[in-house]
Structure formats: C-alpha cells, structure tokens
Amino acid sequence: MSVSASPTPSTSATPTPDPRPTAGSAKGPARNLPKPTMPAAAKQKTEAGLKAYAAYWVAALSYAYETSDSSVVRDASSKKCVDCVALYDAFDRSIPSNGWGSGGKITGQMQLRDGFLPDVNGRYIVLVGLSQQPYSIFSSNGTLKARNPNVGEYILLLETSYSGGRWEVVNYDRLKG
C-alpha cells in the first residue's frame, strides 16, 4: 500500500499596505492623508457658512501641499478665478514627474471684511492669515529638488461668491508675505 502525501499549500505572506496616515518625506510621498470634506455649514449662504467655507478652502490648500494633489482646492475655487488657476498650475509644475512634496501644512485665521456684507460686485471678502510649515520637493528617487525651510506667514484677501448652493473663491490677492 502506498501512501502519497498531500501537497502542502504555500503560505507566502503578501505585505499589507500600512493604512495609517503618513506624511511625505525623503522616503516617499504622503499616504492615506484624509481629504478635506466640505462641511454642511459651508453650503449655507450665512456668515457661519462663509467662515466654514474659508476654513475648508485653507484645509484644501494645505492638502495640496501635503499630498501634491491640487484637485481638492481646485474644486473649491471658481474655474474662472484666473489667479487661482495660475497658482494651482504653478504648484503642479513645481512637482517633478513622479516626485512629491513634503511638509507645507497650512493653518489659517479668518476674518470677514465688513462683516457679512457683499461689496459692490456682490462678493464677500474674507481676510485669511496663513501660517505654512517648511516645505520640500523631492524627485522620483527621493533627491531633494527644492526646500523652503522657513515658516511662511501670509495674508490673503479672498473674494468669494455664493452661487448654485455653494461658496467659491473667485479671486484672491496676496497682501503680505
């Protein structure tokens, strides 16, 4: 009587990607950072809604720097905002093919100019004081291509409008920094 052994199944371990949010570094781009989501309040044509929208826009801009993905801040801005599009295009061009940015987290303080009153063009003006952490750009192999080692302090004037149930930046001016 012959006994044949059953083949033993192979158990090769497949590495599981780390699901934790990881900031970008010289070792690689950011991973699993949560995309900012527009809060429900930011969809209301109220003072609180405008402030919530401005905070969301700052979070979306920060996300672009932290992840090298400008799509969220682009979606939060009017396609007709020439200065916005120019800023986002310049940002995208600054990242080498298959490269990434690291750092650059932005926080902001918002203040409505003239309270919740539109200007003569029907736009609402938000002054935003921004603070940006140091930022680096890496090529696809992790070589440092550019670095801003300083904490940046900026003041932006955001011109916003409310249309179609949402706020959007229609223009911005850099006042300081």
N, CA and C atoms as a LAMMPS dump frame, in Angstrom:
ITEM: TIMESTEP
0
ITEM: NUMBER OF ATOMS
531
ITEM: BOX BOUNDS ff ff ff
-5.0000000000000000e+02 5.0000000000000000e+02
-5.0000000000000000e+02 5.0000000000000000e+02
-5.0000000000000000e+02 5.0000000000000000e+02
ITEM: ATOMS id mol type element x y z
1 1 1 N 0.838 -1.15 0
2 1 2 C 0 0 0
3 1 3 C 0.894 1.227 0
4 2 1 N 0.639 2.101 -0.89
5 2 2 C 1.471 3.299 -0.96
6 2 3 C 0.665 4.487 -0.465
7 3 1 N 1.314 5.31 0.295
8 3 2 C 0.664 6.492 0.845
9 3 3 C 1.29 7.705 0.176
10 4 1 N 0.474 8.509 -0.435
11 4 2 C 1.022 9.715 -1.056
12 4 3 C 0.657 10.91 -0.189
13 5 1 N 1.619 11.763 -0.012
14 5 2 C 1.408 12.957 0.819
15 5 3 C 0.658 14 0.019
16 6 1 N -0.251 14.653 0.677
17 6 2 C -0.973 15.75 0.028
18 6 3 C -0.033 16.932 -0.094
19 7 1 N -0.125 17.628 -1.199
20 7 2 C 0.751 18.794 -1.32
21 7 3 C 0.412 19.818 -0.238
22 8 1 N 1.452 20.384 0.326
23 8 2 C 1.269 21.408 1.357
24 8 3 C 1.075 22.741 0.665
25 9 1 N -0.033 23.43 1.014
26 9 2 C -0.245 24.715 0.353
27 9 3 C 0.845 25.705 0.752
28 10 1 N 1.222 26.503 -0.198
29 10 2 C 2.247 27.517 0.03
30 10 3 C 1.615 28.689 0.772
31 11 1 N 2.307 29.201 1.752
32 11 2 C 1.782 30.323 2.53
33 11 3 C 2.759 31.495 2.459
34 12 1 N 2.819 32.099 1.304
35 12 2 C 3.685 33.275 1.198
36 12 3 C 2.896 34.488 1.66
37 13 1 N 3.508 35.236 2.509
38 13 2 C 2.835 36.412 3.076
39 13 3 C 2.884 37.574 2.09
40 14 1 N 1.72 38.138 1.839
41 14 2 C 1.639 39.32 0.998
42 14 3 C 1.665 40.527 1.929
43 15 1 N 2.627 41.413 1.733
44 15 2 C 2.667 42.56 2.64
45 15 3 C 1.396 43.396 2.519
46 16 1 N 0.888 43.8 3.667
47 16 2 C -0.307 44.63 3.711
48 16 3 C 0.127 46.081 3.783
49 17 1 N -0.396 46.927 2.901
50 17 2 C -0.033 48.338 2.979
51 17 3 C -0.455 48.929 4.318
52 18 1 N 0.365 49.796 4.84
53 18 2 C 0.079 50.448 6.109
54 18 3 C -1.048 51.451 5.899
55 19 1 N -2.193 51.28 6.563
56 19 2 C -3.336 52.174 6.337
57 19 3 C -3.238 53.498 7.101
58 20 1 N -2.248 53.624 7.973
59 20 2 C -2.146 54.843 8.772
60 20 3 C -1.729 56.032 7.904
61 21 1 N -2.273 57.219 8.213
62 21 2 C -1.832 58.423 7.504
63 21 3 C -0.34 58.654 7.756
64 22 1 N 0.389 58.896 6.67
65 22 2 C 1.829 59.099 6.76
66 22 3 C 2.195 60.341 5.968
67 23 1 N 2.877 61.265 6.617
68 23 2 C 3.325 62.488 5.939
69 23 3 C 4.422 62.155 4.932
70 24 1 N 4.536 62.973 3.9
71 24 2 C 5.604 62.804 2.933
72 24 3 C 6.956 63.103 3.572
73 25 1 N 7.992 62.486 3.017
74 25 2 C 9.359 62.698 3.494
75 25 3 C 10.293 62.333 2.349
76 26 1 N 11.582 62.344 2.6
77 26 2 C 12.544 61.937 1.572
78 26 3 C 12.342 60.472 1.184
79 27 1 N 11.693 59.699 2.043
80 27 2 C 11.46 58.28 1.774
81 27 3 C 10.293 58.029 0.838
82 28 1 N 9.409 59.021 0.688
83 28 2 C 8.273 58.823 -0.206
84 28 3 C 7.179 59.835 0.034
85 29 1 N 6.202 59.846 -0.866
86 29 2 C 5.1 60.808 -0.754
87 29 3 C 4.167 60.465 0.407
88 30 1 N 3.346 61.425 0.755
89 30 2 C 2.334 61.22 1.788
90 30 3 C 1.393 60.098 1.355
91 31 1 N 0.897 59.367 2.349
92 31 2 C -0.052 58.287 2.072
93 31 3 C -1.217 58.38 3.042
94 32 1 N -2.384 58.126 2.531
95 32 2 C -3.593 57.97 3.349
96 32 3 C -3.959 59.195 4.176
97 33 1 N -3.541 60.374 3.747
98 33 2 C -3.989 61.567 4.45
99 33 3 C -5.443 61.803 4.073
100 34 1 N -6.297 62.064 5.038
101 34 2 C -7.719 62.254 4.71
102 34 3 C -7.934 63.527 3.895
103 35 1 N -8.725 63.389 2.826
104 35 2 C -9.071 64.563 2.026
105 35 3 C -10.027 65.429 2.819
106 36 1 N -9.813 66.746 2.757
107 36 2 C -10.789 67.614 3.418
108 36 3 C -12.153 67.456 2.749
109 37 1 N -13.177 67.495 3.547
110 37 2 C -14.532 67.447 3.008
111 37 3 C -15.24 68.734 3.411
112 38 1 N -16.023 69.242 2.498
113 38 2 C -16.727 70.484 2.763
114 38 3 C -17.818 70.218 3.798
115 39 1 N -17.773 70.943 4.908
116 39 2 C -18.826 70.752 5.913
117 39 3 C -20.165 71.272 5.414
118 40 1 N -21.229 70.722 5.938
119 40 2 C -22.577 71.138 5.534
120 40 3 C -22.779 72.627 5.749
121 41 1 N -22.218 73.156 6.828
122 41 2 C -22.37 74.594 7.116
123 41 3 C -21.806 75.449 5.986
124 42 1 N -20.774 74.954 5.318
125 42 2 C -20.12 75.714 4.251
126 42 3 C -20.984 75.833 2.999
127 43 1 N -22.118 75.171 2.989
128 43 2 C -23.018 75.242 1.84
129 43 3 C -24.156 76.233 2.064
130 44 1 N -24.128 76.904 3.212
131 44 2 C -25.183 77.853 3.557
132 44 3 C -24.738 79.279 3.254
133 45 1 N -25.656 80.082 2.759
134 45 2 C -25.344 81.493 2.49
135 45 3 C -25.589 82.297 3.773
136 46 1 N -24.673 82.051 4.715
137 46 2 C -24.715 82.731 6.009
138 46 3 C -23.288 83.114 6.375
139 47 1 N -23.148 83.95 7.393
140 47 2 C -21.807 84.314 7.853
141 47 3 C -21.057 83.071 8.33
142 48 1 N -21.741 82.219 9.09
143 48 2 C -21.119 80.984 9.565
144 48 3 C -20.737 80.085 8.388
145 49 1 N -21.59 80.057 7.358
146 49 2 C -21.298 79.256 6.175
147 49 3 C -20.073 79.752 5.437
148 50 1 N -19.948 81.066 5.309
149 50 2 C -18.779 81.632 4.63
150 50 3 C -17.504 81.34 5.412
151 51 1 N -17.564 81.471 6.72
152 51 2 C -16.387 81.166 7.543
153 51 3 C -16.016 79.689 7.444
154 52 1 N -17.023 78.819 7.446
155 52 2 C -16.768 77.379 7.31
156 52 3 C -16.166 77.078 5.945
157 53 1 N -16.667 77.749 4.905
158 53 2 C -16.112 77.555 3.561
159 53 3 C -14.656 78.015 3.513
160 54 1 N -14.363 79.188 4.062
161 54 2 C -12.985 79.702 4.033
162 54 3 C -12.042 78.745 4.766
163 55 1 N -12.485 78.19 5.891
164 55 2 C -11.669 77.211 6.62
165 55 3 C -11.458 75.958 5.771
166 56 1 N -12.492 75.537 5.051
167 56 2 C -12.375 74.382 4.15
168 56 3 C -11.383 74.676 3.027
169 57 1 N -11.447 75.875 2.452
170 57 2 C -10.527 76.238 1.364
171 57 3 C -9.081 76.196 1.858
172 58 1 N -8.834 76.703 3.064
173 58 2 C -7.48 76.655 3.631
174 58 3 C -7.042 75.201 3.825
175 59 1 N -7.939 74.351 4.325
176 59 2 C -7.618 72.933 4.502
177 59 3 C -7.314 72.273 3.16
178 60 1 N -8.059 72.647 2.115
179 60 2 C -7.833 72.082 0.778
180 60 3 C -6.487 72.541 0.215
181 61 1 N -6.122 73.808 0.449
182 61 2 C -4.819 74.306 0.011
183 61 3 C -3.699 73.577 0.756
184 62 1 N -3.875 73.388 2.051
185 62 2 C -2.894 72.649 2.839
186 62 3 C -2.752 71.218 2.315
187 63 1 N -3.868 70.589 2.014
188 63 2 C -3.856 69.222 1.479
189 63 3 C -3.035 69.154 0.182
190 64 1 N -3.147 70.176 -0.652
191 64 2 C -2.369 70.2 -1.896
192 64 3 C -0.879 70.152 -1.587
193 65 1 N -0.437 70.971 -0.661
194 65 2 C 0.988 70.975 -0.309
195 65 3 C 1.404 69.673 0.355
196 66 1 N 0.587 69.158 1.229
197 66 2 C 0.953 67.957 1.973
198 66 3 C 0.946 66.691 1.117
199 67 1 N 0.136 66.677 0.044
200 67 2 C -0.026 65.449 -0.75
201 67 3 C 0.377 65.6 -2.215
202 68 1 N 0.672 66.807 -2.662
203 68 2 C 0.953 67.097 -4.075
204 68 3 C -0.274 66.886 -4.953
205 69 1 N -1.461 67.012 -4.367
206 69 2 C -2.724 66.832 -5.087
207 69 3 C -3.546 68.115 -4.968
208 70 1 N -3.584 68.883 -6.052
209 70 2 C -4.29 70.169 -6.023
210 70 3 C -5.765 70.05 -6.402
211 71 1 N -6.261 68.84 -6.641
212 71 2 C -7.637 68.686 -7.136
213 71 3 C -8.687 69.201 -6.159
214 72 1 N -8.48 69.036 -4.86
215 72 2 C -9.495 69.443 -3.882
216 72 3 C -9.619 70.969 -3.851
217 73 1 N -8.484 71.667 -3.797
218 73 2 C -8.535 73.129 -3.753
219 73 3 C -9.019 73.686 -5.098
220 74 1 N -8.698 73.01 -6.194
221 74 2 C -9.227 73.435 -7.498
222 74 3 C -10.754 73.346 -7.507
223 75 1 N -11.277 72.244 -6.956
224 75 2 C -12.728 72.058 -6.922
225 75 3 C -13.415 73.074 -6.014
226 76 1 N -12.688 73.586 -5.029
227 76 2 C -13.256 74.557 -4.096
228 76 3 C -13.228 75.981 -4.642
229 77 1 N -12.603 76.175 -5.792
230 77 2 C -12.428 77.508 -6.369
231 77 3 C -13.154 77.596 -7.706
232 78 1 N -13.512 78.807 -8.068
233 78 2 C -14.144 79.025 -9.357
234 78 3 C -13.154 78.719 -10.486
235 79 1 N -13.65 78.059 -11.525
236 79 2 C -12.801 77.798 -12.704
237 79 3 C -12.432 79.107 -13.396
238 80 1 N -13.213 80.171 -13.105
239 80 2 C -12.959 81.476 -13.712
240 80 3 C -11.962 82.312 -12.912
241 81 1 N -11.507 81.797 -11.783
242 81 2 C -10.53 82.527 -10.96
243 81 3 C -9.152 82.361 -11.596
244 82 1 N -8.782 83.337 -12.405
245 82 2 C -7.53 83.27 -13.17
246 82 3 C -6.324 83.14 -12.242
247 83 1 N -6.305 83.941 -11.161
248 83 2 C -5.172 83.88 -10.236
249 83 3 C -5.11 82.529 -9.526
250 84 1 N -6.274 81.972 -9.188
251 84 2 C -6.309 80.654 -8.543
252 84 3 C -5.736 79.589 -9.475
253 85 1 N -6.228 79.559 -10.697
254 85 2 C -5.76 78.573 -11.669
255 85 3 C -4.255 78.718 -11.89
256 86 1 N -3.772 79.955 -11.991
257 86 2 C -2.33 80.188 -12.174
258 86 3 C -1.544 79.658 -10.972
259 87 1 N -2.044 79.898 -9.755
260 87 2 C -1.373 79.4 -8.551
261 87 3 C -1.332 77.878 -8.551
262 88 1 N -2.457 77.238 -8.817
263 88 2 C -2.511 75.777 -8.782
264 88 3 C -1.673 75.164 -9.906
265 89 1 N -1.693 75.774 -11.091
266 89 2 C -0.859 75.274 -12.191
267 89 3 C 0.626 75.394 -11.851
268 90 1 N 1.038 76.524 -11.271
269 90 2 C 2.445 76.715 -10.878
270 90 3 C 2.827 75.682 -9.819
271 91 1 N 1.926 75.445 -8.88
272 91 2 C 2.178 74.428 -7.859
273 91 3 C 2.395 73.071 -8.514
274 92 1 N 1.495 72.675 -9.418
275 92 2 C 1.603 71.372 -10.075
276 92 3 C 2.901 71.264 -10.881
277 93 1 N 3.294 72.346 -11.561
278 93 2 C 4.54 72.315 -12.339
279 93 3 C 5.782 72.223 -11.453
280 94 1 N 5.68 72.653 -10.206
281 94 2 C 6.842 72.625 -9.319
282 94 3 C 7.186 71.209 -8.854
283 95 1 N 6.255 70.293 -8.988
284 95 2 C 6.48 68.907 -8.56
285 95 3 C 7.004 68.118 -9.761
286 96 1 N 8.226 67.548 -9.653
287 96 2 C 8.759 66.77 -10.782
288 96 3 C 7.892 65.548 -11.084
289 97 1 N 7.97 65.052 -12.311
290 97 2 C 7.235 63.852 -12.702
291 97 3 C 7.55 62.736 -11.709
292 98 1 N 6.539 62.126 -11.161
293 98 2 C 6.644 61.069 -10.151
294 98 3 C 7.318 61.532 -8.858
295 99 1 N 7.496 62.837 -8.712
296 99 2 C 8.049 63.384 -7.475
297 99 3 C 6.932 63.744 -6.516
298 100 1 N 7.289 64.418 -5.423
299 100 2 C 6.3 64.756 -4.415
300 100 3 C 6.789 65.893 -3.528
301 101 1 N 5.835 66.467 -2.843
302 101 2 C 6.138 67.489 -1.854
303 101 3 C 6.052 66.89 -0.465
304 102 1 N 6.7 67.55 0.478
305 102 2 C 6.701 67.093 1.862
306 102 3 C 6.576 68.293 2.783
307 103 1 N 5.706 68.184 3.779
308 103 2 C 5.522 69.292 4.716
309 103 3 C 4.537 70.283 4.139
310 104 1 N 4.71 71.543 4.508
311 104 2 C 3.882 72.602 3.942
312 104 3 C 2.514 72.758 4.556
313 105 1 N 2.248 72.093 5.695
314 105 2 C 0.922 72.207 6.313
315 105 3 C 0.592 73.676 6.555
316 106 1 N -0.649 74.035 6.228
317 106 2 C -1.113 75.421 6.341
318 106 3 C -2.249 75.494 7.353
319 107 1 N -2.168 76.48 8.219
320 107 2 C -3.269 76.785 9.119
321 107 3 C -3.662 78.232 8.872
322 108 1 N -4.889 78.573 9.206
323 108 2 C -5.35 79.917 8.908
324 108 3 C -6.304 80.48 9.936
325 109 1 N -6.314 81.796 9.991
326 109 2 C -7.264 82.55 10.801
327 109 3 C -8.085 83.402 9.84
328 110 1 N -9.417 83.339 9.954
329 110 2 C -10.29 84.049 9.037
330 110 3 C -10.967 85.238 9.699
331 111 1 N -11.16 86.267 8.898
332 111 2 C -11.925 87.435 9.351
333 111 3 C -12.67 87.987 8.14
334 112 1 N -13.963 88.227 8.305
335 112 2 C -14.742 88.809 7.225
336 112 3 C -14.503 90.309 7.2
337 113 1 N -14.21 90.845 6.017
338 113 2 C -14.087 92.289 5.892
339 113 3 C -15.5 92.849 5.778
340 114 1 N -15.794 93.864 6.517
341 114 2 C -17.118 94.5 6.51
342 114 3 C -18.221 93.574 7.007
343 115 1 N -17.87 92.596 7.83
344 115 2 C -18.893 91.676 8.317
345 115 3 C -19.446 90.849 7.169
346 116 1 N -20.689 90.462 7.272
347 116 2 C -21.296 89.63 6.231
348 116 3 C -22.086 90.516 5.266
349 117 1 N -21.374 91.462 4.659
350 117 2 C -21.977 92.362 3.683
351 117 3 C -21.233 92.219 2.363
352 118 1 N -21.953 92.063 1.26
353 118 2 C -21.274 91.952 -0.034
354 118 3 C -20.731 93.313 -0.469
355 119 1 N -19.679 93.257 -1.302
356 119 2 C -19.151 94.501 -1.869
357 119 3 C -20.039 94.923 -3.049
358 120 1 N -19.633 95.96 -3.78
359 120 2 C -20.458 96.476 -4.878
360 120 3 C -20.637 95.457 -6.001
361 121 1 N -19.752 94.448 -6.065
362 121 2 C -19.868 93.403 -7.089
363 121 3 C -20.614 92.172 -6.58
364 122 1 N -21.143 92.272 -5.357
365 122 2 C -21.873 91.135 -4.792
366 122 3 C -20.963 90.07 -4.207
367 123 1 N -19.689 90.404 -4.039
368 123 2 C -18.732 89.436 -3.499
369 123 3 C -18.522 89.684 -2.009
370 124 1 N -18.233 88.605 -1.329
371 124 2 C -17.948 88.665 0.097
372 124 3 C -16.434 88.507 0.266
373 125 1 N -15.847 89.354 1.095
374 125 2 C -14.399 89.394 1.242
375 125 3 C -13.988 88.768 2.577
376 126 1 N -13.045 87.833 2.484
377 126 2 C -12.51 87.176 3.673
378 126 3 C -11.009 87.441 3.71
379 127 1 N -10.541 87.966 4.838
380 127 2 C -9.104 88.108 5.063
381 127 3 C -8.635 86.849 5.77
382 128 1 N -7.572 86.249 5.234
383 128 2 C -7.08 84.992 5.784
384 128 3 C -5.604 85.157 6.131
385 129 1 N -5.302 84.996 7.407
386 129 2 C -3.906 84.959 7.842
387 129 3 C -3.45 83.516 7.815
388 130 1 N -2.441 83.227 6.995
389 130 2 C -1.959 81.853 6.837
390 130 3 C -0.589 81.679 7.469
391 131 1 N -0.376 80.519 8.02
392 131 2 C 0.937 80.12 8.509
393 131 3 C 1.248 78.782 7.85
394 132 1 N 2.388 78.714 7.143
395 132 2 C 2.749 77.485 6.441
396 132 3 C 4.058 76.942 6.992
397 133 1 N 4.06 75.656 7.298
398 133 2 C 5.245 74.974 7.8
399 133 3 C 6.269 74.787 6.671
400 134 1 N 7.54 74.533 7.012
401 134 2 C 8.561 74.303 5.981
402 134 3 C 8.108 73.249 4.975
403 135 1 N 8.594 73.399 3.751
404 135 2 C 8.134 72.576 2.629
405 135 3 C 9.329 72.156 1.778
406 136 1 N 9.329 70.893 1.348
407 136 2 C 10.391 70.366 0.486
408 136 3 C 9.767 69.672 -0.718
409 137 1 N 10.508 69.661 -1.814
410 137 2 C 10.088 68.957 -3.025
411 137 3 C 11.159 67.922 -3.359
412 138 1 N 10.713 66.695 -3.642
413 138 2 C 11.626 65.594 -3.942
414 138 3 C 11.365 65.046 -5.339
415 139 1 N 12.443 64.593 -5.991
416 139 2 C 12.304 63.923 -7.289
417 139 3 C 11.861 62.483 -7.047
418 140 1 N 11.603 61.751 -8.123
419 140 2 C 11.075 60.395 -8.012
420 140 3 C 11.993 59.448 -7.243
421 141 1 N 13.294 59.744 -7.178
422 141 2 C 14.214 58.877 -6.439
423 141 3 C 14.508 59.395 -5.026
424 142 1 N 13.796 60.432 -4.603
425 142 2 C 13.969 60.946 -3.256
426 142 3 C 15.019 62.035 -3.122
427 143 1 N 15.572 62.49 -4.244
428 143 2 C 16.55 63.572 -4.204
429 143 3 C 15.846 64.89 -3.94
430 144 1 N 16.376 65.649 -3
431 144 2 C 15.803 66.958 -2.678
432 144 3 C 16.007 67.895 -3.868
433 145 1 N 14.907 68.458 -4.38
434 145 2 C 14.965 69.379 -5.52
435 145 3 C 14.821 70.833 -5.077
436 146 1 N 14.039 71.079 -4.048
437 146 2 C 13.829 72.441 -3.561
438 146 3 C 13.369 72.353 -2.107
439 147 1 N 13.691 73.414 -1.359
440 147 2 C 13.279 73.416 0.051
441 147 3 C 13.056 74.845 0.508
442 148 1 N 11.952 75.039 1.192
443 148 2 C 11.702 76.297 1.878
444 148 3 C 11.719 75.952 3.361
445 149 1 N 12.85 76.232 4.054
446 149 2 C 12.983 75.809 5.448
447 149 3 C 12.279 76.718 6.445
448 150 1 N 11.726 77.81 5.97
449 150 2 C 11.126 78.794 6.87
450 150 3 C 9.624 78.587 7.017
451 151 1 N 9.128 78.992 8.169
452 151 2 C 7.681 79.037 8.358
453 151 3 C 7.204 80.298 7.644
454 152 1 N 6.258 80.14 6.739
455 152 2 C 5.746 81.276 5.975
456 152 3 C 4.531 81.885 6.655
457 153 1 N 4.477 83.199 6.66
458 153 2 C 3.327 83.928 7.192
459 153 3 C 2.779 84.789 6.059
460 154 1 N 1.5 84.621 5.736
461 154 2 C 0.885 85.302 4.613
462 154 3 C -0.472 85.867 5.016
463 155 1 N -0.878 86.89 4.323
464 155 2 C -2.247 87.378 4.447
465 155 3 C -2.836 87.407 3.048
466 156 1 N -3.945 86.709 2.88
467 156 2 C -4.648 86.684 1.596
468 156 3 C -5.994 87.365 1.748
469 157 1 N -6.404 88.019 0.702
470 157 2 C -7.748 88.561 0.602
471 157 3 C -8.473 87.655 -0.388
472 158 1 N -9.478 86.934 0.098
473 158 2 C -10.253 86.039 -0.761
474 158 3 C -11.543 86.725 -1.158
475 159 1 N -11.776 86.838 -2.449
476 159 2 C -13.067 87.303 -2.949
477 159 3 C -13.892 86.057 -3.199
478 160 1 N -15.036 85.985 -2.557
479 160 2 C -15.883 84.805 -2.684
480 160 3 C -17.261 85.186 -3.197
481 161 1 N -17.917 84.215 -3.787
482 161 2 C -19.304 84.415 -4.189
483 161 3 C -20.078 83.142 -3.864
484 162 1 N -21.378 83.314 -3.768
485 162 2 C -22.266 82.191 -3.47
486 162 3 C -23.18 82.001 -4.665
487 163 1 N -23.138 80.804 -5.239
488 163 2 C -23.957 80.515 -6.408
489 163 3 C -24.199 79.015 -6.48
490 164 1 N -25.378 78.636 -6.887
491 164 2 C -25.672 77.215 -7.062
492 164 3 C -25.564 76.407 -5.785
493 165 1 N -25.842 77.056 -4.651
494 165 2 C -25.806 76.341 -3.388
495 165 3 C -24.425 76.121 -2.815
496 166 1 N -23.444 76.923 -3.284
497 166 2 C -22.092 76.76 -2.747
498 166 3 C -21.293 78.049 -2.836
499 167 1 N -20.328 78.163 -1.945
500 167 2 C -19.363 79.255 -1.974
501 167 3 C -18.209 78.849 -2.869
502 168 1 N -17.525 79.844 -3.435
503 168 2 C -16.279 79.57 -4.147
504 168 3 C -15.43 80.825 -4.17
505 169 1 N -14.109 80.609 -4.206
506 169 2 C -13.181 81.723 -4.363
507 169 3 C -13.224 82.128 -5.829
508 170 1 N -13.45 83.405 -6.084
509 170 2 C -13.482 83.904 -7.464
510 170 3 C -12.252 84.754 -7.773
511 171 1 N -11.516 85.148 -6.736
512 171 2 C -10.265 85.872 -6.912
513 171 3 C -9.562 85.92 -5.556
514 172 1 N -8.256 86.087 -5.599
515 172 2 C -7.539 86.314 -4.348
516 172 3 C -6.396 87.278 -4.612
517 173 1 N -6.015 87.972 -3.564
518 173 2 C -4.848 88.861 -3.606
519 173 3 C -3.992 88.544 -2.413
520 174 1 N -2.707 88.493 -2.654
521 174 2 C -1.754 88.278 -1.564
522 174 3 C -1.37 89.653 -1.035
523 175 1 N -1.733 89.94 0.206
524 175 2 C -1.493 91.245 0.787
525 175 3 C -0.168 91.323 1.523
526 176 1 N 0.283 90.199 2.055
527 176 2 C 1.534 90.188 2.821
528 176 3 C 2.155 88.805 2.725
529 177 1 N 3.48 88.781 2.677
530 177 2 C 4.213 87.515 2.708
531 177 3 C 4.629 87.03 1.362
